[in-house]
Amino acid sequence: MNRIAAACILSLFLLAVPYNAIGQAYPTSADVASLPILADGTPVKLKVNRNLSSSDAKSGESVELEVIDEVHVGNIIVVQKGGAAFGTISAAQSKHSADHTAKLEVAADYLRLADGDKAPLRGSPTSGNTALAIGPSSVAGKDIKIPSGAEVTAYVNGNIVIDPRKFPQLGGSLTPIPATVLESEVTEITITSSPTSAEVYVDERLVGVAPVKVIVKNGDHTMAIRLAGYSGWGRTFHAAGGAMRFDIDMDKGANRELQYKDELLSTPASLCGVHECPAAPGDVARAARAKKAQQAKQPNSGSNQ
């Protein structure tokens, strides 16, 4: 049996069996649902951080806002006071327009949660409306001005699962983590390729041919995709539980090197950026770990530079 045939059998097995090598089930939607939730429609009080005017505002311009009050889920501080939120000017027109009507609208985008992640926002309690009700959106004969400090309420757009381990908590007993989540510190990875049947390597091991599903422990991993007649593709990724999907479009090439791309890269920095990377994925990952370990052994290494 050749390597490709064996890989095909392995991939079919992995697609059919939702367990890793030690028989540990990956997290299910039921597990995730047992975690605390920042509910859809939760109000968040914000204020504008600069003066806005229809006389000079530009459509598509970003608008920064500041969180006025903390938002809690139980005793978990999900949104901190002073945290950042962002909107976009969705309509702007000065009073000197052809119809002498000024327009100024700001659409809600997202806010930063206390763990650094983003939570999408909308402008009203009901879904589908992104416009923030800061002031009039249209006025005839004069420009619209919104002063710095103007307050507005935005609303969380969609349920956000909260992992209590990543957020500050108020006094009292800590929010417990469901046992099913603690026992399921693995991630289901689905990999597809176009064209299909590319060999898939995870952490330097052949795991099958695309499309394939594999189960990995949470943490940093390397992935490499190879197919005769196409350039090699590779990247690092961070598995954090649940399910992840990679849909890889292969480029024609000699397949002598792997290309590391940093789009959607979950780790803090790209290993090679967007260019041909001469090292194998395992070598690059080991070099990164060795550099990190060396830096950890040098106390205050950055303070004297």
C-alpha positions as CSV (number, residue, x, y, z in Angstrom):
1,M,0.0,0.0,0.0
2,N,1.5,3.3,-1.0
3,R,1.6,6.5,1.1
4,I,-1.3,8.2,-0.7
5,A,-3.6,5.2,-0.4
6,A,-2.8,4.9,3.3
7,A,-3.4,8.6,3.8
8,C,-6.8,8.3,2.1
9,I,-7.8,5.5,4.4
10,L,-6.6,7.6,7.4
11,S,-8.5,10.6,6.3
12,L,-11.7,8.7,5.9
13,F,-11.2,7.3,9.4
14,L,-10.7,10.7,10.9
15,L,-13.7,12.1,9.1
16,A,-15.9,9.3,10.6
17,V,-14.6,9.3,14.1
18,P,-14.8,12.5,16.1
19,Y,-12.1,11.6,18.7
20,N,-8.4,12.0,19.0
21,A,-5.8,9.3,19.5
22,I,-6.5,8.9,23.2
23,G,-10.3,8.7,22.7
24,Q,-11.0,12.2,24.1
25,A,-14.1,13.8,22.6
26,Y,-13.7,17.3,21.1
27,P,-15.9,20.1,22.5
28,T,-19.5,20.1,21.3
29,S,-22.0,22.9,21.0
30,A,-23.6,21.7,24.2
31,D,-20.3,22.2,26.0
32,V,-19.9,25.7,24.7
33,A,-23.5,26.5,25.6
34,S,-22.8,25.7,29.2
35,L,-20.4,28.7,29.5
36,P,-21.6,32.2,30.5
37,I,-23.0,34.3,27.6
38,L,-22.9,38.0,26.9
39,A,-26.4,38.1,25.6
40,D,-27.5,39.6,22.3
41,G,-29.0,43.1,22.8
42,T,-27.0,43.9,25.9
43,P,-26.8,47.7,26.1
44,V,-23.3,49.4,26.3
45,K,-23.1,53.1,27.2
46,L,-20.5,54.9,25.1
47,K,-19.2,58.4,24.5
48,V,-17.6,60.0,21.4
49,N,-13.9,60.8,21.8
50,R,-13.7,63.8,19.3
51,N,-15.9,66.5,17.7
52,L,-17.7,65.4,14.6
53,S,-19.2,67.7,12.0
54,S,-21.0,67.1,8.7
55,S,-18.9,70.0,7.3
56,D,-15.7,67.9,7.2
57,A,-16.7,64.3,8.0
58,K,-15.8,61.7,5.4
59,S,-17.9,58.6,4.6
60,G,-16.0,55.5,5.7
61,E,-14.0,57.3,8.3
62,S,-13.4,55.5,11.6
63,V,-14.9,56.9,14.8
64,E,-13.5,55.9,18.2
65,L,-15.8,55.8,21.2
66,E,-15.2,55.1,24.9
67,V,-17.1,52.8,27.3
68,I,-18.8,54.7,30.1
69,D,-19.9,51.9,32.4
70,E,-18.6,48.4,33.0
71,V,-20.7,45.5,31.7
72,H,-21.0,42.4,33.8
73,V,-22.1,38.8,33.2
74,G,-22.7,37.6,36.8
75,N,-19.5,38.6,38.6
76,I,-17.4,38.6,35.4
77,I,-16.3,42.0,34.1
78,V,-16.8,41.5,30.4
79,V,-16.5,45.1,29.3
80,Q,-14.3,47.5,31.3
81,K,-15.0,51.2,31.9
82,G,-12.8,53.2,29.6
83,G,-12.6,50.4,27.0
84,A,-12.6,51.2,23.3
85,A,-15.4,50.8,20.9
86,F,-15.5,51.8,17.2
87,G,-17.9,53.0,14.6
88,T,-17.7,54.1,11.0
89,I,-19.2,57.3,9.4
90,S,-21.8,55.7,7.1
91,A,-23.1,59.0,5.6
92,A,-21.6,62.5,5.4
93,Q,-22.8,65.6,3.5
94,S,-22.3,69.3,4.3
95,K,-24.9,72.0,4.2
96,H,-23.3,73.2,1.0
97,S,-24.5,70.2,-1.0
98,A,-26.8,70.5,-3.9
99,D,-29.9,70.1,-1.8
100,H,-28.5,72.2,1.1
101,T,-29.2,69.4,3.4
102,A,-26.5,68.2,5.9
103,K,-26.2,64.5,6.7
104,L,-24.2,62.7,9.3
105,E,-24.6,59.1,10.4
106,V,-22.3,56.8,12.4
107,A,-22.7,53.1,12.2
108,A,-21.7,50.9,15.2
109,D,-18.9,48.4,14.5
110,Y,-17.5,46.6,17.6
111,L,-16.1,47.0,21.0
112,R,-13.1,45.5,22.8
113,L,-14.0,43.0,25.5
114,A,-11.9,42.8,28.7
115,D,-10.0,39.8,27.2
116,G,-9.0,41.8,24.1
117,D,-11.4,40.1,21.7
118,K,-14.0,42.0,19.7
119,A,-17.8,42.0,20.2
120,P,-19.9,43.3,17.2
121,L,-22.3,46.1,17.9
122,R,-25.5,47.5,16.5
123,G,-27.3,50.8,16.9
124,S,-30.7,49.6,18.4
125,P,-32.1,46.9,20.6
126,T,-33.6,45.2,17.5
127,S,-31.3,43.5,15.0
128,G,-30.6,44.9,11.6
129,N,-30.1,48.6,12.5
130,T,-26.4,49.6,12.7
131,A,-26.9,53.4,12.9
132,L,-26.1,55.0,16.3
133,A,-28.6,57.5,17.6
134,I,-26.1,60.2,18.5
135,G,-28.0,63.1,16.9
136,P,-30.1,64.0,13.9
137,S,-29.0,62.2,10.7
138,S,-30.3,65.0,8.4
139,V,-30.8,68.7,8.8
140,A,-31.7,71.3,6.2
141,G,-29.7,74.6,6.0
142,K,-27.0,74.0,8.6
143,D,-24.3,71.5,9.5
144,I,-24.7,68.8,12.1
145,K,-22.3,68.9,14.9
146,I,-21.7,66.2,17.5
147,P,-19.4,67.3,20.4
148,S,-16.7,65.3,22.0
149,G,-18.2,63.5,25.0
150,A,-21.7,63.1,23.4
151,E,-23.2,59.9,24.8
152,V,-24.9,57.1,23.0
153,T,-26.1,53.5,23.7
154,A,-25.0,50.7,21.4
155,Y,-26.1,47.0,21.7
156,V,-24.2,43.8,21.5
157,N,-25.0,42.1,18.2
158,G,-25.2,38.4,18.8
159,N,-24.5,36.1,21.7
160,I,-20.9,36.0,22.8
161,V,-19.5,33.0,24.7
162,I,-17.5,34.0,27.7
163,D,-14.6,31.9,29.0
164,P,-14.3,33.0,32.7
165,R,-10.6,32.1,32.7
166,K,-9.8,35.1,30.4
167,F,-11.7,37.8,32.3
168,P,-11.4,39.7,35.6
169,Q,-14.0,38.7,38.2
170,L,-15.4,40.5,41.2
171,G,-15.1,39.3,44.8
172,G,-16.8,36.1,45.9
173,S,-16.5,32.6,44.4
174,L,-15.2,32.4,40.9
175,T,-17.4,31.4,38.1
176,P,-16.9,27.6,37.7
177,I,-15.8,26.1,34.3
178,P,-18.1,23.2,33.2
179,A,-16.3,19.9,33.6
180,T,-17.1,19.1,29.9
181,V,-15.1,22.1,28.8
182,L,-12.2,21.4,31.1
183,E,-12.0,17.9,29.8
184,S,-12.2,18.9,26.2
185,E,-9.0,21.0,25.7
186,V,-8.8,20.0,22.1
187,T,-9.8,21.5,18.8
188,E,-11.3,19.9,15.7
189,I,-9.5,21.1,12.5
190,T,-11.1,20.7,9.1
191,I,-8.7,21.2,6.1
192,T,-9.8,21.3,2.5
193,S,-7.7,22.1,-0.6
194,S,-8.4,23.2,-4.1
195,P,-7.6,21.1,-6.0
196,T,-8.4,18.3,-3.7
197,S,-6.1,15.4,-2.5
198,A,-3.3,17.6,-1.3
199,E,-1.2,15.9,1.4
200,V,-1.8,17.5,4.8
201,Y,0.9,17.6,7.5
202,V,0.2,18.8,11.0
203,D,3.3,19.2,13.3
204,E,5.4,17.5,10.6
205,R,3.2,14.4,10.5
206,L,1.2,13.3,7.5
207,V,-2.4,13.2,8.8
208,G,-4.2,12.5,5.5
209,V,-5.2,14.1,2.2
210,A,-7.6,17.0,1.9
211,P,-10.4,17.1,2.7
212,V,-9.6,15.8,6.2
213,K,-10.5,16.4,9.8
214,V,-8.0,16.0,12.7
215,I,-8.1,16.6,16.4
216,V,-5.3,18.5,18.1
217,K,-4.5,19.6,21.6
218,N,-5.1,23.3,22.2
219,G,-2.0,25.4,21.6
220,D,0.3,26.4,18.7
221,H,0.8,24.1,15.8
222,T,2.2,24.0,12.3
223,M,0.4,23.0,9.1
224,A,1.9,22.2,5.7
225,I,0.0,21.3,2.5
226,R,1.8,19.6,-0.5
227,L,0.5,18.6,-3.9
228,A,2.6,17.7,-7.0
229,G,2.7,20.6,-9.5
230,Y,1.6,23.2,-6.9
231,S,3.6,25.5,-4.6
232,G,3.8,24.3,-1.0
233,W,1.6,26.1,1.5
234,G,2.2,26.3,5.3
235,R,1.4,28.4,8.3
236,T,1.3,28.4,12.1
237,F,-2.1,28.4,13.9
238,H,-3.3,28.6,17.4
239,A,-6.0,26.0,18.5
240,A,-8.2,27.3,21.3
241,G,-11.0,24.8,21.4
242,G,-14.1,24.1,19.4
243,A,-13.7,23.9,15.6
244,M,-11.5,25.6,13.1
245,R,-11.6,25.4,9.3
246,F,-8.9,26.0,6.6
247,D,-9.8,26.1,3.0
248,I,-6.6,26.3,1.0
249,D,-6.4,27.4,-2.6
250,M,-3.2,25.9,-4.1
251,D,-1.0,28.0,-6.5
252,K,0.8,26.5,-9.5
253,G,4.5,26.0,-8.8
254,A,7.4,23.7,-8.4
255,N,6.5,22.7,-4.8
256,R,10.1,23.1,-3.5
257,E,9.3,25.5,-0.7
258,L,6.5,26.3,1.7
259,Q,4.8,29.7,1.8
260,Y,3.9,31.0,5.2
261,K,0.9,33.4,5.1
262,D,-0.1,35.6,8.1
263,E,-3.7,36.2,7.2
264,L,-5.9,35.2,10.1
265,L,-2.8,34.2,12.0
266,S,-3.7,33.6,15.6
267,T,-0.2,33.7,17.1
268,P,1.3,37.1,18.0
269,A,3.6,37.4,15.0
270,S,4.1,35.8,11.6
271,L,7.0,33.4,11.3
272,C,8.0,34.4,7.8
273,G,5.5,37.0,6.7
274,V,4.1,36.7,3.2
275,H,7.1,35.3,1.2
276,E,8.8,32.1,0.3
277,C,10.2,30.6,3.5
278,P,13.2,28.3,3.0
279,A,12.9,26.4,6.3
280,A,10.6,23.5,6.9
281,P,7.6,24.3,9.2
282,G,9.0,22.2,12.0
283,D,12.3,23.9,11.9
284,V,10.7,27.4,12.0
285,A,8.4,26.4,14.9
286,R,11.4,25.0,16.9
287,A,13.4,28.2,16.2
288,A,10.6,30.3,17.4
289,R,10.2,28.3,20.6
290,A,13.9,28.4,21.2
291,K,14.0,32.2,20.8
292,K,11.1,32.6,23.2
293,A,12.8,30.3,25.8
294,Q,16.1,32.2,25.4
295,Q,14.3,35.5,26.0
296,A,12.5,34.1,29.1
297,K,15.9,33.2,30.6
298,Q,17.1,36.8,30.3
299,P,15.5,38.9,33.0
300,N,14.7,42.5,32.1
301,S,16.1,41.8,28.6
302,G,14.0,44.6,27.1
303,S,14.5,47.3,29.8
304,N,18.1,48.2,28.9
305,Q,17.5,48.5,25.1
